[in-house]
Amino acid sequence: MLQTRLAIAAVAFAAFCFPASAQLQPPPARPVMPKATAPSSRAASCHNGASFDRFLADVKQQAVAAGVSQRTIAQASPYLVYDQGIVNRDRGQRVFGQLFTEFAGRMAAPYRMQNGQQHIKQYAAAFARAEKEYGVPPAVIAAFWGLESDFGANMGNLPTLKSLVSLAYDCRRSEMFVNETIAALKIIDRGDLHPDEMIGSWAGELGQTQFLPVHYVNYAVDYDGDGRRDLLRSGADVIGSTANYIANGLKWRRGEPWLEEIKVPQNLPWEKTDLTVREPRSTWAQLGVTYPDGRPLPNDNLAASVLLPMGRFGPAFMAYANFAAYTEWNNSLIYSTTAGYLASRIAGAAPMRKPAQPVSQLPFNELKELQQLLVRAGFNVGKVDGVLGQQSRAAVKAMQIKHGLPADSWPTAELLARMRGGTAQTQPAGTMR
C-alpha cells in the first residue's frame, strides 16, 4: 500500500494467485533468527561510504529520537540484519504484463467472491461497525482482504525487520525504508507485535491486508478490544484498520459508488475515455453509454470517467471518484480495476461481459519497442519495461490522436507500424501521468 504502496503490483500478482481449493491457514510459525548476508559493494554509496553496521547504528539513534525505547531496540536488534537477497528481489521485480480479463478472471474468481461474502457474514458486527464509523462498504474491505492474502491464507513468510532494514540500506529508496523501519519498531514498542511475530512479504508489508509499517502505525485500530492492534490474527482488527486506512488514508467518499460495468457505443469520442476526464453521468448517457443490459444511466450530475482497461473492444467501466482509492492503494491499473470489480461482485453485481471478439495484445518485445519509440517522440513513459502502465497509456493516447486512430489508450500493431514509419517527433505538452 504505498505511498503509497511501493507500486509493487508484482507482489500481489505473483504471490496470491491461489487455486479455488486454497484454505485458510494459521499465521506462519515464528521464524528462526534471520541470518545476515554481506551487502553488495555499491550498497554504501548513498551513505557516505558507511558500513551497514554504522548505518544501522544511525537508524537506531533516529528511532530513539522518534520515541522508541531502548528496550525495544534491544529486542529487535537480532532481527535487524542485512540480506542482499531482499535487495535483489526488489531490483529484479517486474509487474506481469497480463490482459485484464485474464488477471481478473483468476483473481476475482467466483470462489474468492464467495469467500468475501462468507467473511462478511462471519464478521457481520465488525463490518457493520466499520461501515458506520468510516463509511466504507463491507464488499470494498473484503475485496482487498481477499486479494492481498486470501483472507489470511498467505501473508508472506519473511522476517519483516530484515526486509525493511535491507531495503533501507539499499540506495534505491533508502529514506522511505528508514521511515518504515522506525515505524516497525514503534509497532513493537506499543505492544502490538513482538519482533519474532513480524513476518510478511519481502517488501516489508504486514498482516492480512498487507500494511506497510507506517500505515500500521497510523491506521491500525484495536477492534476486538484486547488492547493490541493485531493485523496478523484478529479479523476484527483487520476490518476496522482497513476501513480506517481506506477512509482516512485514501479519502473514501461515504455513500458513493466506485466502479460499475457499462456498455459503450462504437462512436464514442474515445479521447474522452480516460481517468483524467470526468463528466456527469447525464453527459455519458447522451453519448450513448448504458449499463451492460441496455438500461440507461441515471440522468444526474454524478461525475465519472469511462475506463477501458483493454481498449474499446474490451470490458468498459464507469469509474467514480472513489476509484481513486484503488489506484492509490496500488497504482497498477490491472490490479486496481480488478479490486474494484471484485468488490462490486461481492456486493452483488453480475459477472462482466466477455468481449465480443478476442482482444489482441502486443507481445512483450513489441510493447517495449513501442515505449522506446514513444520516448524518442518526447514522452515520459516511466520505465521502458514492456508493461503498459499509466504513463505509457497516456502517451499511446496522444499518439493515437496524432495519427487519427481511435484514442482508447490501447497499443495496437497499427499504431506501432505508424510509429515505425519515421513520423516526426512530437513533444508532449506537460508530463504524462
C-alpha positions in Angstrom: 0.0 0.0 0.0 2.1 2.6 -0.9 2.6 5.9 -0.8 1.5 4.8 -1.3 2.1 1.2 -2.0 5.5 0.9 -3.5 3.9 0.2 -6.8 4.8 -3.4 -6.1 1.9 -4.9 -8.0 4.1 -7.9 -8.8 3.9 -9.0 -5.2 0.1 -9.3 -5.4 0.3 -10.7 -8.9 2.7 -13.5 -8.1 2.1 -14.3 -4.5 -1.6 -14.6 -4.2 -2.8 -16.5 -7.3 -4.3 -19.3 -5.3 -6.4 -22.1 -6.8 -10.0 -22.4 -5.7 -9.0 -25.0 -3.2 -7.0 -22.6 -1.1 -7.9 -22.8 2.5 -7.4 -20.5 5.4 -4.2 -21.3 7.3 -3.0 -20.1 10.7 -0.3 -17.4 10.6 3.1 -18.8 9.7 5.3 -20.1 12.5 7.7 -17.7 14.1 10.8 -17.6 12.0 14.2 -18.7 13.2 16.7 -15.9 13.8 17.4 -14.4 10.5 20.9 -14.7 9.1 22.9 -11.8 7.7 24.5 -11.7 4.2 27.1 -9.2 3.0 25.9 -6.1 1.2 27.0 -5.6 -2.4 29.9 -3.2 -2.9 27.6 -0.4 -4.1 25.2 -0.6 -1.2 27.0 2.1 0.9 27.3 4.6 -2.0 24.4 6.7 -0.8 25.5 6.6 2.9 28.9 8.4 2.5 30.6 5.0 2.4 29.3 4.0 5.8 29.2 0.3 6.6 25.9 -1.4 7.3 26.7 -1.6 11.0 27.4 2.2 11.1 24.2 2.9 9.1 22.2 0.7 11.4 23.5 2.5 14.5 22.3 5.8 13.0 18.9 4.3 12.3 18.6 3.2 15.9 19.5 6.7 17.0 16.8 8.1 14.8 14.3 5.6 16.3 15.2 6.6 19.8 14.8 10.3 18.9 11.3 9.3 17.5 10.3 7.9 20.8 11.3 4.2 20.5 12.5 2.7 23.8 16.0 1.3 24.3 14.3 -2.0 25.4 12.5 -2.3 22.0 15.8 -1.6 20.2 17.4 -4.4 22.2 14.6 -6.8 21.4 14.6 -6.0 17.7 18.4 -5.9 17.2 18.9 -9.6 16.4 16.4 -9.2 13.5 18.0 -6.0 12.1 20.3 -7.8 9.8 21.2 -7.2 6.1 20.0 -9.6 3.4 21.3 -9.0 -0.1 18.6 -11.4 -1.4 15.9 -9.0 -0.4 17.5 -6.2 -2.3 18.0 -8.5 -5.3 14.2 -9.2 -5.3 13.4 -5.6 -5.2 15.6 -4.7 -8.1 14.5 -7.7 -10.1 10.7 -7.3 -9.8 8.6 -6.9 -12.9 4.9 -6.5 -13.0 3.2 -9.1 -15.1 2.0 -7.8 -18.5 -1.3 -9.7 -18.4 -4.6 -8.9 -20.1 -7.1 -7.5 -17.6 -9.6 -10.3 -18.4 -7.0 -13.0 -17.6 -5.9 -11.4 -14.4 -9.4 -10.6 -13.2 -10.7 -14.0 -14.2 -8.3 -15.6 -11.8 -8.0 -13.1 -9.0 -11.7 -12.2 -8.9 -12.8 -15.8 -9.4 -16.2 -17.0 -8.0 -14.6 -18.7 -5.1 -12.9 -15.5 -3.9 -16.2 -13.6 -4.3 -18.0 -16.3 -2.3 -15.3 -16.2 0.4 -15.7 -12.5 0.6 -19.4 -12.9 1.2 -18.9 -15.6 3.8 -16.4 -13.4 5.7 -18.9 -10.5 5.7 -21.4 -12.8 7.3 -18.9 -14.3 9.7 -17.7 -10.8 10.9 -21.1 -9.1 10.4 -20.7 -7.0 13.6 -17.3 -5.7 12.8 -18.2 -4.9 9.2 -21.3 -3.0 10.3 -19.4 -1.0 12.8 -16.7 -0.2 10.3 -19.3 1.0 7.7 -21.0 3.1 10.3 -17.8 4.7 11.6 -15.8 5.0 8.4 -18.4 4.8 5.6 -16.6 2.0 3.7 -18.9 -0.8 2.4 -18.1 -4.3 3.6 -17.6 -5.5 0.0 -14.8 -3.0 -0.5 -12.9 -4.2 2.6 -13.5 -7.8 1.8 -12.2 -7.5 -1.8 -8.8 -6.0 -0.6 -8.7 -8.7 2.1 -9.2 -11.4 -0.4 -6.7 -10.1 -3.0 -3.9 -9.2 -0.5 -3.8 -12.5 1.4 -6.8 -14.7 0.6 -8.2 -13.8 4.0 -5.0 -14.6 5.8 -4.0 -17.7 3.9 -0.8 -16.1 2.7 0.8 -13.2 4.4 4.3 -14.0 3.5 7.0 -15.8 5.5 10.0 -13.5 5.7 11.2 -11.6 8.8 9.9 -8.0 8.3 12.6 -6.2 10.2 15.3 -7.9 8.0 13.4 -6.9 4.8 13.0 -3.3 5.9 16.5 -2.6 7.1 18.0 -4.3 4.0 15.9 -2.1 1.7 16.7 0.9 3.9 20.5 0.4 3.4 20.0 0.0 -0.4 20.2 3.3 -2.2 17.0 3.0 -4.3 14.5 4.1 -1.7 16.6 4.5 1.4 14.7 7.3 3.2 11.4 5.6 2.7 12.5 2.4 4.2 14.3 4.1 7.1 11.0 5.5 8.0 9.3 2.1 7.6 11.9 0.5 9.8 11.3 3.1 12.6 7.6 2.6 12.2 8.0 -1.2 12.6 10.0 -0.5 15.9 7.1 1.7 17.1 4.7 -1.3 16.4 6.8 -3.4 18.8 7.2 -0.5 21.3 3.5 -0.1 21.8 2.9 -3.8 22.3 1.1 -4.7 19.1 3.5 -7.3 17.9 6.8 -8.9 19.1 9.8 -8.8 16.8 9.6 -12.6 16.1 5.9 -12.2 15.1 6.7 -9.7 12.4 6.7 -11.8 9.3 5.3 -10.9 5.9 6.3 -10.2 2.3 9.8 -9.5 1.2 8.7 -5.8 0.7 8.1 -5.4 4.4 4.3 -5.5 4.3 2.5 -7.0 7.3 -0.9 -8.6 8.1 -3.9 -9.8 6.2 -4.3 -6.7 4.1 -0.6 -6.1 3.8 0.0 -2.8 5.6 3.4 -1.2 5.4 4.6 -0.4 9.0 3.9 3.4 8.6 0.3 2.6 7.7 0.1 0.1 10.5 1.2 2.8 13.0 -1.1 5.4 11.6 -4.3 3.4 10.8 -4.4 0.1 12.7 -7.1 0.1 15.3 -8.0 -2.3 18.1 -11.4 -3.5 17.1 -11.7 -6.6 19.2 -10.8 -4.8 22.5 -7.9 -6.9 23.5 -5.5 -4.0 23.8 -3.5 -4.8 20.7 -3.7 -3.9 17.1 -3.1 -7.4 15.6 -3.4 -7.5 11.9 -2.0 -11.0 11.6 -4.6 -12.8 13.7 -7.6 -10.7 14.5 -10.3 -10.5 11.8 -12.0 -7.6 13.6 -8.8 -5.6 13.8 -8.1 -6.3 10.1 -11.6 -5.0 9.2 -11.5 -1.9 11.3 -7.9 -1.0 10.4 -8.5 -1.5 6.6 -11.7 0.7 6.8 -9.8 3.4 8.7 -7.0 3.4 6.1 -9.4 3.5 3.1 -11.5 6.2 4.7 -8.8 8.5 6.1 -5.7 7.5 4.2 -7.3 7.1 0.8 -10.1 9.6 1.3 -13.1 7.4 0.6 -16.3 9.3 -0.1 -19.1 7.9 2.1 -22.2 6.7 0.2 -20.8 7.0 -3.3 -20.1 4.2 -5.8 -16.7 3.1 -7.0 -16.8 1.1 -10.2 -19.7 -0.2 -12.4 -19.6 -2.1 -15.7 -21.1 -0.3 -18.7 -21.6 -0.7 -22.4 -20.1 1.9 -24.7 -21.2 2.7 -28.3 -18.7 2.3 -31.1 -19.0 6.0 -32.0 -18.0 7.2 -28.5 -15.4 10.0 -28.5 -12.6 7.8 -27.5 -10.3 10.6 -26.4 -12.7 11.2 -23.5 -12.2 7.6 -22.2 -9.6 8.4 -19.6 -9.4 8.6 -15.8 -8.4 12.2 -16.1 -11.6 13.0 -17.9 -14.7 13.2 -15.7 -18.2 14.0 -17.0 -21.6 13.9 -15.4 -23.5 10.6 -15.9 -26.1 12.6 -17.8 -23.4 13.5 -20.4 -22.2 10.0 -20.8 -25.8 8.9 -21.2 -26.2 11.4 -24.0 -23.2 10.0 -25.7 -24.8 6.5 -25.7 -23.2 4.9 -22.7 -25.6 2.5 -21.0 -25.5 -0.3 -18.4 -24.5 -3.7 -19.9 -28.1 -4.8 -20.3 -29.1 -1.6 -22.1 -30.7 0.2 -19.2 -29.9 3.9 -19.3 -27.6 5.6 -16.9 -29.1 7.9 -14.3 -29.7 11.3 -15.7 -27.8 13.1 -12.9 -24.6 15.1 -12.3 -22.6 12.5 -10.5 -19.2 12.8 -12.2 -17.4 9.7 -13.5 -14.8 8.6 -16.0 -15.0 5.9 -18.6 -12.3 3.3 -18.1 -11.3 0.9 -20.9 -8.6 -1.4 -19.4 -8.2 -3.2 -22.7 -9.3 -0.6 -25.2 -12.6 -0.1 -27.0 -13.1 -3.8 -27.7 -12.6 -4.9 -24.1 -14.6 -4.5 -20.9 -15.8 -1.0 -20.1 -16.4 0.6 -16.6 -17.7 3.7 -15.1 -15.1 4.8 -12.6 -16.3 7.2 -9.9 -14.3 9.4 -7.5 -13.9 6.6 -5.1 -11.9 4.6 -7.7 -9.0 6.9 -6.9 -8.7 5.0 -3.6 -8.0 1.8 -5.6 -5.3 3.4 -7.8 -3.8 4.9 -4.6 -3.8 1.5 -2.9 -1.9 0.0 -5.8 -1.1 2.1 -8.9 -1.2 -0.9 -11.3 -4.3 -0.3 -13.4 -4.9 -4.1 -13.8 -4.7 -4.6 -10.0 -6.9 -1.6 -9.1 -9.5 -2.4 -11.6 -9.6 -6.0 -10.5 -10.0 -4.9 -6.9 -12.9 -2.6 -7.7 -14.5 -5.2 -9.9 -14.2 -7.9 -7.2 -15.8 -5.5 -4.7 -18.7 -5.0 -7.0 -19.1 -8.8 -7.4 -19.1 -9.3 -3.6 -21.7 -6.6 -3.4 -23.9 -8.5 -5.8 -23.0 -7.2 -9.3 -23.3 -9.6 -12.3 -20.1 -11.0 -13.9 -18.6 -8.8 -16.5 -19.5 -9.5 -20.1 -16.9 -11.3 -22.2 -15.5 -9.3 -25.2 -17.4 -10.0 -28.4 -14.1 -10.8 -30.0 -10.6 -11.6 -28.7 -8.6 -8.5 -27.8 -5.1 -8.8 -29.1 -2.1 -7.6 -27.1 1.2 -6.7 -28.5 3.9 -9.1 -27.3 6.4 -8.0 -24.7 9.2 -7.2 -27.2 6.9 -5.0 -29.3 5.4 -3.2 -26.3 8.9 -2.4 -25.2 9.8 -1.2 -28.8 6.7 1.0 -28.7 7.7 2.5 -25.4 11.2 3.2 -26.9 9.6 5.0 -29.9 7.4 7.0 -27.5 10.4 8.1 -25.6 12.1 9.2 -28.8 9.0 11.2 -29.6 9.4 13.1 -26.3 7.1 11.3 -24.0 7.8 10.2 -20.4 6.6 6.6 -20.1 8.4 5.8 -16.9 10.4 2.7 -17.1 10.8 1.1 -20.5 9.8 -2.4 -19.4 7.3 -3.8 -21.9 4.5 -3.2 -19.4 1.6 -0.9 -20.2 1.5 1.4 -17.2 -0.5 4.7 -16.8 2.3 6.8 -18.3 2.6 4.5 -21.4 -1.2 4.5 -21.8 -1.3 8.3 -21.8 1.5 8.5 -24.4 -0.3 5.9 -26.5 -3.5 8.0 -26.4 -1.6 11.1 -27.5 0.0 9.3 -30.5 -3.3 7.8 -31.4 -4.8 11.3 -31.6 -1.8 12.5 -33.7 -2.2 9.7 -36.2 -6.0 9.8 -36.4 -6.6 6.5 -34.7 -9.3 5.7 -32.1 -7.8 7.2 -29.0 -8.6 4.4 -26.5 -5.1 4.2 -25.0 -4.7 0.5 -26.2 -1.5 -0.1 -28.2 -2.1 -1.8 -31.5 0.0 -3.2 -34.3 -1.3 -0.4 -36.5 0.0 2.3 -34.1 3.3 0.6 -33.8 3.6 0.4 -37.6 2.8 4.1 -37.9 5.4 5.0 -35.4 8.0 2.7 -37.1 7.4 4.7 -40.2 9.6 7.5 -39.1 6.9 10.1 -38.2 8.1 13.4 -36.9 8.9 13.7 -33.3 6.2 15.1 -31.0 6.9 16.9 -27.8 4.0 16.4 -25.4 2.6 19.3 -23.5 3.5 18.5 -19.9 4.5 15.3 -18.2 2.5 12.2 -19.0 0.9 10.6 -15.9 
